[in-house]
Amino acid sequence: MIFFFFVFLSLYSVLNFYAFFRAKNVFNFSGKTEIIIIILLIFLIFAPIIIRLVEKLNLEILARSVAYCGYLWMAFIFLFFFVNISFDIVRYLLKFFPQSFGNAQTRNIFFFMAVFLSFSFVVFGFFDAQKIRIKKLEIYTEKLSSNNERIKIVQLSDVHIGLIIRNKRLENILKSVKDEKPDILVSTGDLLDGELDNVLTEAAQFAEIKPKYGKYAVTGNHEYYAGIEKSLEFTKNAGFEILRDESKKVAGINIIGLEDSTGRRYDLTGKKISSLNLFPKEQSKEFILLLKHQPTIKKDKNFDLQLSGHTHGGQIFPFVFFTKIFFPIHSGYHKLSDNKSIYVSNGAGTWGPPVRFLAPPEITVINLIKK
């Protein structure tokens, strides 16, 4: 995490000062104004760290205020960078036209257009992040018993309950789940985010959801970042049975839940049993549902459907192109073979900026239907 924050803050600083020098060329700031703006930018750059420090002091209202300011600015600066770079390319091409198209006035017009578009995208993305979509998927299989010819599985992923995703926003997500009346509810990781002392009571909101065949969850990377012990406590209090390299058979379905790779990488799982023993060596007569937070695929393992999350679908376009580098299967349903498929959820919440742009939040409803 230290390495991640170092790289992130370095890149984020570059984006902020890129925007600063762009603005300086347009407004010609005085010396005092420059100093004030630079101090403000330094505060905004380090806002993610300040938020965590203030959270640990239990100054929740202050932490939430800094979170909204810092993270909305983060969304704006990311979008401004990409929009302005696009306009820079246009300006370069205009140099091949008459001189009037490439002068300082044109540069200033493009700057204000980039500011306006970036601000508009942030406002749109802020409200769009609160509009939960229901993605429905039907999978026909011969592996269901005659007693259960249709089973509805609802997948929650990447809710990131914390400073921003809680209270009304969490109620909105859970209402969408309740309305679907699932037979099985699964959480594919990153249910939580940030300091957990202030959100443990939110687990009670899950209590009203009582699927016929239970609720099952796996860990994500943020369960480890937030603190694995308290994350597990919250998830259990929310009524989930946590599958940590374990399997559970319900309604003729074999649910296999794998520990997130973050815990394995740093030997934090406390697990001695290999997860590889959970998979049958040959095709099973039971439907095997694999829950795995990150959408990496075990091609040599037998399962019928893998449910994953983690990528957020990029969350803020054009980050989808970066997530695709690490996770080629980054969103939606993909057929891996005749009897094997994967669904990667965009997730219901947000991480960092409470904004989604061209990557809408979702809850996935999977109807398993007997063929």
VOPAGU-2260 file (C-alpha; in pm, 1 decimal, decimal comma):
REM VOPAGU-2260
SITE   aa  ch    i         X         Y         Z
SITE  MET   A    0       0,0       0,0       0,0
SITE  ILE   A    1     290,7     238,0      70,8
SITE  PHE   A    2     426,5     175,9    -279,7
SITE  PHE   A    3      78,5     216,0    -428,2
SITE  PHE   A    4      22,0     548,6    -251,3
SITE  PHE   A    5     365,2     674,2    -355,1
SITE  VAL   A    6     300,6     598,7    -723,3
SITE  PHE   A    7     -57,1     726,8    -704,5
SITE  LEU   A    8      33,6    1053,8    -532,4
SITE  SER   A    9     320,5    1112,5    -775,4
SITE  LEU   A   10      94,3    1071,9   -1079,4
SITE  TYR   A   11    -186,6    1266,7    -915,2
SITE  SER   A   12      53,1    1552,8    -838,3
SITE  VAL   A   13     157,2    1565,3   -1205,4
SITE  LEU   A   14    -209,0    1592,6   -1314,5
SITE  ASN   A   15    -279,1    1871,3   -1064,8
SITE  PHE   A   16      19,3    2080,7   -1164,0
SITE  TYR   A   17     -51,8    2017,9   -1531,8
SITE  ALA   A   18    -391,9    2181,0   -1469,2
SITE  PHE   A   19    -227,7    2458,2   -1265,8
SITE  PHE   A   20      12,9    2558,5   -1542,6
SITE  ARG   A   21    -269,7    2541,2   -1796,1
SITE  ALA   A   22    -471,6    2781,9   -1582,8
SITE  LYS   A   23    -167,3    3004,1   -1525,4
SITE  ASN   A   24    -123,8    3050,2   -1901,3
SITE  VAL   A   25    -480,5    3173,7   -1923,7
SITE  PHE   A   26    -516,8    3386,0   -1608,3
SITE  ASN   A   27    -157,6    3508,5   -1544,9
SITE  PHE   A   28    -182,7    3471,7   -1164,9
SITE  SER   A   29      -4,2    3715,8    -935,2
SITE  GLY   A   30     262,9    3586,1    -697,8
SITE  LYS   A   31      32,6    3574,1    -392,3
SITE  THR   A   32    -245,5    3405,8    -587,3
SITE  GLU   A   33      -3,0    3141,1    -712,5
SITE  ILE   A   34     109,9    3061,9    -358,1
SITE  ILE   A   35    -250,6    3028,2    -233,7
SITE  ILE   A   36    -344,9    2801,6    -525,0
SITE  ILE   A   37     -35,4    2582,0    -477,1
SITE  ILE   A   38    -110,8    2541,9    -103,8
SITE  LEU   A   39    -469,3    2446,6    -189,0
SITE  LEU   A   40    -350,3    2197,6    -452,0
SITE  ILE   A   41    -111,2    2034,9    -204,6
SITE  PHE   A   42    -402,4    1994,7      39,5
SITE  LEU   A   43    -619,5    1836,4    -232,8
SITE  ILE   A   44    -337,4    1607,5    -347,4
SITE  PHE   A   45    -288,5    1473,1       4,9
SITE  ALA   A   46    -663,6    1468,0      82,0
SITE  PRO   A   47    -686,9    1082,8      64,1
SITE  ILE   A   48    -425,5    1055,8     341,2
SITE  ILE   A   49    -577,7    1341,8     542,5
SITE  ILE   A   50    -916,7    1167,9     525,0
SITE  ARG   A   51    -777,4     846,7     676,9
SITE  LEU   A   52    -597,1    1037,1     954,5
SITE  VAL   A   53    -909,5    1237,8    1044,0
SITE  GLU   A   54   -1118,5     917,8    1036,7
SITE  LYS   A   55    -889,1     755,8    1291,1
SITE  LEU   A   56    -947,1    1055,0    1519,4
SITE  ASN   A   57   -1323,9     977,8    1491,5
SITE  LEU   A   58   -1392,7    1322,0    1343,8
SITE  GLU   A   59   -1642,9    1172,5    1104,2
SITE  ILE   A   60   -1821,1    1487,9     986,0
SITE  LEU   A   61   -1489,3    1657,3     907,3
SITE  ALA   A   62   -1360,0    1342,8     734,9
SITE  ARG   A   63   -1673,9    1320,1     519,0
SITE  SER   A   64   -1649,1    1688,4     424,8
SITE  VAL   A   65   -1285,0    1650,0     322,5
SITE  ALA   A   66   -1376,2    1328,5     135,8
SITE  TYR   A   67   -1641,7    1497,9     -75,9
SITE  CYS   A   68   -1418,5    1796,3    -154,0
SITE  GLY   A   69   -1103,6    1593,2    -218,6
SITE  TYR   A   70   -1262,2    1312,3    -417,0
SITE  LEU   A   71   -1487,9    1531,1    -632,0
SITE  TRP   A   72   -1183,0    1740,4    -716,1
SITE  MET   A   73    -997,8    1418,1    -800,0
SITE  ALA   A   74   -1270,9    1320,7   -1046,6
SITE  PHE   A   75   -1262,0    1669,1   -1199,1
SITE  ILE   A   76    -884,6    1675,8   -1240,0
SITE  PHE   A   77    -877,1    1328,6   -1399,3
SITE  LEU   A   78   -1145,4    1424,0   -1648,7
SITE  PHE   A   79    -992,7    1765,9   -1715,0
SITE  PHE   A   80    -658,7    1604,2   -1798,1
SITE  PHE   A   81    -806,7    1367,0   -2054,7
SITE  VAL   A   82   -1042,6    1626,0   -2205,3
SITE  ASN   A   83    -767,3    1888,2   -2229,1
SITE  ILE   A   84    -523,3    1641,5   -2384,2
SITE  SER   A   85    -789,2    1565,8   -2645,9
SITE  PHE   A   86    -825,3    1936,7   -2717,9
SITE  ASP   A   87    -445,6    1971,2   -2737,7
SITE  ILE   A   88    -446,9    1713,4   -3016,2
SITE  VAL   A   89    -718,7    1913,9   -3194,2
SITE  ARG   A   90    -516,6    2234,5   -3148,9
SITE  TYR   A   91    -211,4    2065,0   -3295,9
SITE  LEU   A   92    -410,6    1958,9   -3601,8
SITE  LEU   A   93    -549,5    2312,2   -3639,2
SITE  LYS   A   94    -195,0    2441,5   -3683,3
SITE  PHE   A   95    -209,8    2307,6   -4037,2
SITE  PHE   A   96    -497,4    2548,4   -4106,6
SITE  PRO   A   97    -489,6    2930,0   -4130,6
SITE  GLN   A   98    -312,9    3111,2   -3845,6
SITE  SER   A   99    -638,9    3232,7   -3689,9
SITE  PHE   A  100    -717,3    2876,4   -3576,5
SITE  GLY   A  101    -400,3    2827,8   -3374,7
SITE  ASN   A  102    -365,3    3150,9   -3178,7
SITE  ALA   A  103    -380,6    3218,4   -2803,0
SITE  GLN   A  104    -750,6    3299,7   -2818,3
SITE  THR   A  105    -826,5    2952,5   -2951,7
SITE  ARG   A  106    -609,5    2802,9   -2674,0
SITE  ASN   A  107    -810,5    2991,5   -2410,6
SITE  ILE   A  108   -1142,4    2887,8   -2562,9
SITE  PHE   A  109   -1038,6    2522,4   -2550,9
SITE  PHE   A  110    -927,1    2561,6   -2187,5
SITE  PHE   A  111   -1268,7    2694,2   -2080,7
SITE  MET   A  112   -1442,3    2425,2   -2285,4
SITE  ALA   A  113   -1233,6    2159,0   -2105,7
SITE  VAL   A  114   -1325,3    2308,0   -1765,2
SITE  PHE   A  115   -1694,7    2322,5   -1855,7
SITE  LEU   A  116   -1708,0    1967,3   -1993,6
SITE  SER   A  117   -1511,6    1821,2   -1701,7
SITE  PHE   A  118   -1737,6    1994,9   -1448,4
SITE  SER   A  119   -2047,5    1874,3   -1636,3
SITE  PHE   A  120   -1917,5    1516,2   -1646,1
SITE  VAL   A  121   -1850,6    1524,0   -1270,8
SITE  VAL   A  122   -2202,0    1649,7   -1193,7
SITE  PHE   A  123   -2356,4    1389,9   -1425,2
SITE  GLY   A  124   -2135,3    1113,5   -1284,1
SITE  PHE   A  125   -2213,5    1209,8    -923,1
SITE  PHE   A  126   -2587,7    1160,7    -971,5
SITE  ASP   A  127   -2549,5     865,7   -1208,4
SITE  ALA   A  128   -2345,3     681,8    -943,2
SITE  GLN   A  129   -2659,3     675,9    -726,7
SITE  LYS   A  130   -2883,6     520,5    -993,1
SITE  ILE   A  131   -2849,7     145,8    -947,2
SITE  ARG   A  132   -2907,1     -61,8   -1259,3
SITE  ILE   A  133   -3036,6    -417,1   -1244,5
SITE  LYS   A  134   -2846,8    -641,1   -1486,4
SITE  LYS   A  135   -3032,5    -966,8   -1553,5
SITE  LEU   A  136   -2874,9   -1285,2   -1679,5
SITE  GLU   A  137   -3035,2   -1620,9   -1759,9
SITE  ILE   A  138   -2824,9   -1935,6   -1758,4
SITE  TYR   A  139   -2972,1   -2267,5   -1863,2
SITE  THR   A  140   -2819,2   -2578,7   -1714,0
SITE  GLU   A  141   -2895,2   -2947,6   -1682,4
SITE  LYS   A  142   -2737,1   -2955,0   -1337,6
SITE  LEU   A  143   -3030,6   -2825,1   -1133,3
SITE  SER   A  144   -3245,1   -3074,0    -946,9
SITE  SER   A  145   -3611,0   -3124,5   -1031,7
SITE  ASN   A  146   -3697,8   -2966,9    -694,5
SITE  ASN   A  147   -3532,3   -2638,5    -794,2
SITE  GLU   A  148   -3591,7   -2571,9   -1161,1
SITE  ARG   A  149   -3523,6   -2199,0   -1124,3
SITE  ILE   A  150   -3293,8   -2034,3    -869,8
SITE  LYS   A  151   -3244,5   -1658,8    -848,9
SITE  ILE   A  152   -2898,2   -1547,2    -740,2
SITE  VAL   A  153   -2835,7   -1178,1    -669,9
SITE  GLN   A  154   -2475,8   -1055,3    -679,5
SITE  LEU   A  155   -2355,9    -754,0    -482,2
SITE  SER   A  156   -2002,8    -638,5    -545,9
SITE  ASP   A  157   -1776,0    -345,3    -458,0
SITE  VAL   A  158   -2023,5    -160,0    -238,5
SITE  HIS   A  159   -1739,5      12,3     -47,2
SITE  ILE   A  160   -1940,9      97,3     262,9
SITE  GLY   A  161   -1760,4     382,8     432,6
SITE  LEU   A  162   -1769,5     760,5     464,8
SITE  ILE   A  163   -1971,8     813,0     146,2
SITE  ILE   A  164   -2154,6     486,2      77,9
SITE  ARG   A  165   -2378,1     452,5     382,4
SITE  ASN   A  166   -2714,3     566,9     521,6
SITE  LYS   A  167   -2942,0     667,1     229,7
SITE  ARG   A  168   -2702,5     553,9     -42,2
SITE  LEU   A  169   -2668,8     211,9     117,8
SITE  GLU   A  170   -3045,7     194,4     172,7
SITE  ASN   A  171   -3096,2     258,7    -198,4
SITE  ILE   A  172   -2863,2     -28,8    -289,4
SITE  LEU   A  173   -3023,7    -271,1     -43,6
SITE  LYS   A  174   -3375,6    -175,3    -153,1
SITE  SER   A  175   -3284,6    -283,4    -505,5
SITE  VAL   A  176   -3167,3    -617,5    -365,2
SITE  LYS   A  177   -3485,3    -666,0    -159,0
SITE  ASP   A  178   -3708,0    -586,7    -455,4
SITE  GLU   A  179   -3549,9    -875,2    -648,8
SITE  LYS   A  180   -3633,9   -1128,3    -371,6
SITE  PRO   A  181   -3325,5   -1346,0    -421,9
SITE  ASP   A  182   -3305,2   -1716,0    -339,4
SITE  ILE   A  183   -2932,4   -1668,7    -280,8
SITE  LEU   A  184   -2745,0   -1342,5    -214,1
SITE  VAL   A  185   -2370,2   -1329,7    -275,6
SITE  SER   A  186   -2114,2   -1057,6    -211,3
SITE  THR   A  187   -1803,8   -1079,5    -428,7
SITE  GLY   A  188   -1575,9    -860,4    -220,2
SITE  ASP   A  189   -1499,1    -498,2    -130,2
SITE  LEU   A  190   -1813,7    -473,9      75,7
SITE  LEU   A  191   -1626,2    -227,3     298,9
SITE  ASP   A  192   -1383,9      59,8     274,7
SITE  GLY   A  193   -1184,4     280,1     509,6
SITE  GLU   A  194   -1209,3     311,6     887,8
SITE  LEU   A  195   -1465,3      59,8    1012,0
SITE  ASP   A  196   -1539,0     172,4    1368,7
SITE  ASN   A  197   -1801,2     416,8    1242,3
SITE  VAL   A  198   -1979,3     181,3    1000,9
SITE  LEU   A  199   -2015,4    -142,5    1199,2
SITE  THR   A  200   -2375,3     -52,5    1282,7
SITE  GLU   A  201   -2461,2     -43,4     912,0
SITE  ALA   A  202   -2451,2    -424,9     913,2
SITE  ALA   A  203   -2800,8    -419,3    1061,8
SITE  GLN   A  204   -2940,9    -289,0     731,7
SITE  PHE   A  205   -2864,7    -625,7     574,3
SITE  ALA   A  206   -3064,7    -815,3     837,7
SITE  GLU   A  207   -3397,1    -766,1     661,0
SITE  ILE   A  208   -3268,7    -953,2     356,8
SITE  LYS   A  209   -3326,1   -1321,7     425,4
SITE  PRO   A  210   -3291,1   -1527,7     108,0
SITE  LYS   A  211   -3433,8   -1877,3     104,5
SITE  TYR   A  212   -3092,9   -2044,2      69,6
SITE  GLY   A  213   -2875,7   -1792,1     251,6
SITE  LYS   A  214   -2614,9   -1520,2     198,0
SITE  TYR   A  215   -2251,3   -1591,7     107,1
SITE  ALA   A  216   -1950,2   -1363,3      76,8
SITE  VAL   A  217   -1582,9   -1364,5     -16,3
SITE  THR   A  218   -1312,3   -1115,6      73,9
SITE  GLY   A  219   -1184,8    -843,9    -156,3
SITE  ASN   A  220    -864,9    -642,4    -140,1
SITE  HIS   A  221   -1034,2    -361,1      54,5
SITE  GLU   A  222   -1136,0    -596,4     333,3
SITE  TYR   A  223    -762,3    -628,9     396,2
SITE  TYR   A  224    -688,2    -258,8     351,8
SITE  ALA   A  225    -963,7    -167,8     599,4
SITE  GLY   A  226    -858,5    -438,2     849,0
SITE  ILE   A  227    -946,5    -800,1     791,9
SITE  GLU   A  228   -1070,2    -882,0    1143,9
SITE  LYS   A  229   -1322,8    -598,1    1161,3
SITE  SER   A  230   -1421,1    -658,6     799,2
SITE  LEU   A  231   -1503,2   -1020,0     879,8
SITE  GLU   A  232   -1695,3    -909,0    1189,8
SITE  PHE   A  233   -1906,0    -668,7     982,1
SITE  THR   A  234   -1972,9    -927,7     710,9
SITE  LYS   A  235   -2083,3   -1188,2     965,8
SITE  ASN   A  236   -2305,3    -935,8    1145,2
SITE  ALA   A  237   -2461,9    -858,4     806,5
SITE  GLY   A  238   -2569,7   -1222,5     793,0
SITE  PHE   A  239   -2324,1   -1351,2     535,5
SITE  GLU   A  240   -2149,6   -1684,2     561,3
SITE  ILE   A  241   -1792,2   -1604,3     458,5
SITE  LEU   A  242   -1625,9   -1857,4     228,1
SITE  ARG   A  243   -1249,3   -1830,1     263,1
SITE  ASP   A  244   -1117,5   -2105,2      36,8
SITE  GLU   A  245   -1424,8   -2301,5     134,8
SITE  SER   A  246   -1730,2   -2449,9     -33,3
SITE  LYS   A  247   -2095,9   -2473,4      60,4
SITE  LYS   A  248   -2364,2   -2689,4     -98,2
SITE  VAL   A  249   -2713,5   -2541,1    -109,8
SITE  ALA   A  250   -3013,6   -2614,5    -330,7
SITE  GLY   A  251   -2805,8   -2855,2    -539,7
SITE  ILE   A  252   -2543,4   -2585,6    -607,1
SITE  ASN   A  253   -2183,2   -2611,6    -496,5
SITE  ILE   A  254   -2070,9   -2258,6    -404,1
SITE  ILE   A  255   -1691,7   -2220,8    -392,3
SITE  GLY   A  256   -1555,4   -1902,0    -237,5
SITE  LEU   A  257   -1189,9   -1806,3    -281,8
SITE  GLU   A  258    -985,5   -1575,5     -62,0
SITE  ASP   A  259    -870,3   -1257,5    -234,1
SITE  SER   A  260    -517,3   -1266,8    -371,2
SITE  THR   A  261    -421,9    -965,6    -154,1
SITE  GLY   A  262    -438,9   -1184,2     154,8
SITE  ARG   A  263    -236,4   -1461,1      -9,8
SITE  ARG   A  264      26,8   -1222,3    -139,6
SITE  TYR   A  265     108,5   -1096,6     209,1
SITE  ASP   A  266      26,2   -1424,3     388,3
SITE  LEU   A  267    -258,8   -1263,8     581,7
SITE  THR   A  268    -526,6   -1526,7     525,1
SITE  GLY   A  269    -426,2   -1759,6     805,7
SITE  LYS   A  270    -522,6   -2042,8     570,7
SITE  LYS   A  271    -313,2   -2354,7     546,4
SITE  ILE   A  272    -540,2   -2555,1     314,7
SITE  SER   A  273    -491,6   -2504,9     -58,0
SITE  SER   A  274    -795,9   -2374,5    -244,4
SITE  LEU   A  275    -711,3   -2605,9    -532,6
SITE  ASN   A  276    -860,9   -2901,0    -343,4
SITE  LEU   A  277   -1204,8   -2741,8    -364,9
SITE  PHE   A  278   -1242,3   -2804,2    -736,9
SITE  PRO   A  279   -1345,3   -3147,3    -868,3
SITE  LYS   A  280   -1091,9   -3310,1   -1098,0
SITE  GLU   A  281   -1364,9   -3399,5   -1347,6
SITE  GLN   A  282   -1687,4   -3233,6   -1458,4
SITE  SER   A  283   -1930,8   -3233,1   -1167,1
SITE  LYS   A  284   -2296,5   -3327,6   -1179,1
SITE  GLU   A  285   -2360,6   -3032,0    -949,0
SITE  PHE   A  286   -2367,4   -2673,9   -1069,5
SITE  ILE   A  287   -2047,7   -2509,5    -943,0
SITE  LEU   A  288   -2073,8   -2138,3    -864,4
SITE  LEU   A  289   -1733,4   -1977,4    -809,5
SITE  LEU   A  290   -1710,3   -1653,2    -609,4
SITE  LYS   A  291   -1381,9   -1471,7    -665,7
SITE  HIS   A  292   -1328,8   -1099,4    -618,1
SITE  GLN   A  293   -1073,7   -1031,5    -891,3
SITE  PRO   A  294   -1170,2   -1148,5   -1242,7
SITE  THR   A  295    -870,6   -1369,8   -1306,0
SITE  ILE   A  296    -960,1   -1712,9   -1439,4
SITE  LYS   A  297    -846,6   -2058,3   -1336,6
SITE  LYS   A  298    -884,8   -2215,0   -1680,6
SITE  ASP   A  299    -783,0   -2561,4   -1568,4
SITE  LYS   A  300   -1041,4   -2573,0   -1285,8
SITE  ASN   A  301   -1392,2   -2709,1   -1318,0
SITE  PHE   A  302   -1670,1   -2458,1   -1250,8
SITE  ASP   A  303   -1983,3   -2351,0   -1434,2
SITE  LEU   A  304   -2012,6   -1981,7   -1349,8
SITE  GLN   A  305   -1765,5   -1741,8   -1190,9
SITE  LEU   A  306   -1890,5   -1419,2   -1033,0
SITE  SER   A  307   -1634,8   -1142,3    -982,8
SITE  GLY   A  308   -1605,0    -765,1    -946,6
SITE  HIS   A  309   -1308,5    -543,2    -856,1
SITE  THR   A  310   -1272,4    -344,6   -1180,5
SITE  HIS   A  311   -1576,9    -111,4   -1136,0
SITE  GLY   A  312   -1596,4    -120,6   -1516,6
SITE  GLY   A  313   -1331,6     152,8   -1505,1
SITE  GLN   A  314   -1565,6     373,6   -1291,0
SITE  ILE   A  315   -1462,5     694,3   -1468,0
SITE  PHE   A  316   -1407,2     677,4   -1843,3
SITE  PRO   A  317   -1145,1     646,6   -1994,0
SITE  PHE   A  318    -995,0     441,9   -1706,2
SITE  VAL   A  319   -1157,9     138,2   -1862,5
SITE  PHE   A  320    -859,1     121,6   -2098,5
SITE  PHE   A  321    -624,5      90,5   -1798,8
SITE  THR   A  322    -830,8    -172,6   -1617,5
SITE  LYS   A  323    -842,1    -376,4   -1937,4
SITE  ILE   A  324    -462,0    -397,7   -1934,7
SITE  PHE   A  325    -466,4    -585,1   -1603,4
SITE  PHE   A  326    -805,8    -754,7   -1640,8
SITE  PRO   A  327    -891,8    -823,2   -2006,8
SITE  ILE   A  328   -1231,3    -953,7   -1892,9
SITE  HIS   A  329   -1326,8    -638,9   -1706,0
SITE  SER   A  330   -1706,6    -613,4   -1723,8
SITE  GLY   A  331   -2015,4    -812,1   -1818,8
SITE  TYR   A  332   -2083,2   -1169,5   -1923,3
SITE  HIS   A  333   -1827,0   -1376,6   -2109,3
SITE  LYS   A  334   -1848,5   -1734,5   -2230,9
SITE  LEU   A  335   -1524,1   -1921,2   -2159,3
SITE  SER   A  336   -1629,0   -2257,3   -2304,9
SITE  ASP   A  337   -1946,1   -2457,1   -2364,9
SITE  ASN   A  338   -1999,0   -2518,7   -1993,0
SITE  LYS   A  339   -1800,3   -2238,8   -1833,3
SITE  SER   A  340   -1865,6   -1864,4   -1810,9
SITE  ILE   A  341   -1786,6   -1555,9   -1603,8
SITE  TYR   A  342   -1975,8   -1243,4   -1507,7
SITE  VAL   A  343   -1782,0    -938,1   -1389,8
SITE  SER   A  344   -1994,5    -679,3   -1210,6
SITE  ASN   A  345   -1934,6    -304,5   -1234,5
SITE  GLY   A  346   -2018,1    -296,7    -863,8
SITE  ALA   A  347   -2283,5    -104,2    -676,0
SITE  GLY   A  348   -2068,5     156,9    -504,2
SITE  THR   A  349   -1769,2     377,2    -575,5
SITE  TRP   A  350   -1409,8     390,8    -458,7
SITE  GLY   A  351   -1250,7     731,6    -411,8
SITE  PRO   A  352   -1457,7     981,5    -613,6
SITE  PRO   A  353   -1833,5     928,1    -561,6
SITE  VAL   A  354   -1863,9     953,4    -938,4
SITE  ARG   A  355   -1926,1     709,4   -1222,5
SITE  PHE   A  356   -1889,1     819,6   -1580,8
SITE  LEU   A  357   -1990,2     572,8   -1855,3
SITE  ALA   A  358   -1956,1     286,0   -1606,0
SITE  PRO   A  359   -2295,1     273,7   -1427,8
SITE  PRO   A  360   -2338,1      96,5   -1092,3
SITE  GLU   A  361   -2520,2    -233,2   -1094,7
SITE  ILE   A  362   -2666,9    -523,9    -906,4
SITE  THR   A  363   -2663,7    -849,7   -1098,6
SITE  VAL   A  364   -2955,7   -1092,2   -1102,9
SITE  ILE   A  365   -2865,2   -1438,9   -1229,8
SITE  ASN   A  366   -3151,8   -1676,9   -1298,7
SITE  LEU   A  367   -3034,2   -2038,3   -1311,3
SITE  ILE   A  368   -3291,4   -2229,3   -1512,7
SITE  LYS   A  369   -3312,5   -2605,2   -1553,0
SITE  LYS   A  370   -3260,7   -2696,9   -1915,9
